[in-house]
Amino acid sequence: MKPRRACFARPTFVDMMKAFGPVDAMLARLAEGWIHEIQGAAVFLNPQDGVWYEIPAALEGWIALWERLDARHRLQLDLDPVRKIVARLRYSTPIPPELVAQAQAVADQCKRAYRRMDLHEVGSVVKTQLIVNEAEQQGLTENAA
C-alpha cells in the first residue's frame, strides 16, 4: 500500500480572513489615526479570540513569520515599513499616513503570496514560529531558529 500524500490545499476566503484579519484591523486603525492604549501600550482586540494584544509584539511576530515564509519561498518582501511602525509604537512617536499605507501594501503583497501557498506547509511554518515565540518569551533563547 502506498503512503498517503497530503493534497496541496490553497487558502480559502475564511483562511485569508483568519490569517490577515488581525493585521488588517491593526493597520486600519492606524490609518484612521487612532489606536487603543492600555497602561501606555498600544493594543488591539483580536476578534478571533477576544484577547487584547500589544500591537508591537503582535507585529513583530507577524514580521518573523513572513521572514520565514520569505526565505522559504524567495518572495523578496520588504518588511521595513512594518518594522518602522513597530519602532514608532514602541517609542510613542507619530506614524505618518504614508508609512501606514506602505505597511498596508506589504500586507497586500503577503496576501497575494499566501493565496499561492500550501496551507499544510504554512501551518507547519506557523507552528515553528509559535514555538520560537514561546521559547523567547520564556527566556529560553535570545535568537532561536
C-alpha positions in Angstrom: 0.0 0.0 0.0 1.4 3.4 -1.0 1.8 6.0 1.8 -0.9 8.7 1.6 0.3 12.1 0.4 -1.3 15.2 1.7 -3.0 17.2 -1.0 -2.0 20.7 -1.9 -4.5 22.9 -0.2 -4.9 26.5 -1.2 -6.2 29.0 1.3 -10.0 29.7 1.2 -11.6 33.1 1.9 -12.1 32.1 5.5 -8.4 31.1 5.8 -7.4 34.5 4.4 -9.6 36.3 7.0 -8.1 34.3 9.8 -4.6 34.9 8.7 -4.9 38.6 7.8 -7.9 39.9 9.8 -5.9 41.0 12.9 -3.1 42.7 10.9 -5.7 44.4 8.6 -7.6 45.6 11.7 -4.5 47.0 13.3 -3.4 48.8 10.1 -6.9 50.1 9.5 -7.0 51.7 13.0 -3.6 53.2 12.4 -4.7 54.5 9.0 -7.7 56.2 10.7 -5.2 57.8 13.1 -6.1 56.1 16.3 -5.4 53.0 18.4 -6.4 51.7 21.8 -4.0 52.0 24.7 -3.8 50.1 27.9 -1.3 51.3 30.5 0.7 53.2 27.9 0.9 50.2 25.5 -0.7 50.3 22.0 -3.1 47.3 21.9 -5.8 45.8 19.7 -8.6 43.5 20.5 -8.3 40.3 18.4 -11.9 39.5 17.3 -10.9 35.8 16.8 -10.2 35.1 20.5 -11.4 38.3 22.3 -8.0 38.9 23.8 -6.1 42.3 23.9 -2.6 42.1 22.4 0.2 44.6 22.3 0.5 45.8 18.7 4.3 46.0 18.6 4.7 42.4 19.8 2.0 41.1 17.5 3.5 42.8 14.5 7.0 41.6 15.4 5.6 38.0 15.4 3.9 38.6 12.1 7.2 40.0 10.7 9.2 37.0 11.9 6.6 34.6 10.3 6.8 36.4 7.0 10.6 36.4 7.2 10.5 32.6 7.4 8.0 32.3 4.6 10.0 34.8 2.5 13.2 32.8 3.0 11.4 29.6 2.0 9.5 31.0 -1.0 12.0 33.7 -2.1 9.3 36.3 -2.1 11.7 39.3 -1.7 9.4 41.1 0.7 10.4 44.4 2.1 9.0 44.3 5.6 10.7 47.6 6.7 7.5 49.7 6.7 6.0 47.3 9.3 9.3 47.3 11.3 9.2 51.1 11.3 5.6 51.1 12.6 6.7 48.8 15.4 9.6 51.1 16.4 7.3 54.2 16.3 4.7 52.5 18.5 7.4 51.4 21.0 8.8 54.9 21.3 5.4 56.6 21.1 6.3 58.7 18.0 3.7 59.8 15.4 3.1 57.4 12.5 2.7 59.2 9.2 -0.2 58.0 7.0 2.3 57.3 4.2 4.1 54.7 6.4 0.8 53.0 7.2 -0.1 52.9 3.5 3.3 51.3 2.8 2.7 48.7 5.5 -0.8 48.0 4.1 0.9 47.5 0.7 3.2 45.0 2.3 0.3 43.1 3.8 -1.4 43.1 0.4 1.8 41.6 -1.1 1.8 39.0 1.6 -1.8 38.1 0.9 -1.1 37.6 -2.8 1.8 35.3 -1.9 -0.3 33.4 0.7 -3.0 32.7 -1.8 -0.4 30.6 -3.8 0.9 28.7 -0.8 0.0 25.3 0.6 -1.9 25.6 3.8 -0.3 22.5 5.3 3.2 24.0 4.7 2.2 27.4 6.0 0.7 25.7 9.1 4.0 24.0 9.8 5.9 27.3 9.5 3.3 29.0 11.8 3.8 26.2 14.4 7.6 26.7 14.2 7.2 30.4 14.7 4.9 30.0 17.6 7.4 27.7 19.3 10.1 30.2 18.7 7.9 33.0 20.1 7.2 30.9 23.2 10.8 30.0 23.8 11.8 33.6 23.5 9.0 34.7 25.9 10.2 32.1 28.4 13.8 33.4 28.1 15.0 30.0 26.8 16.8 31.6 23.9 17.7 35.0 22.6 17.7 34.2 19.0 16.0 30.9 18.2 15.8 29.1 14.9 
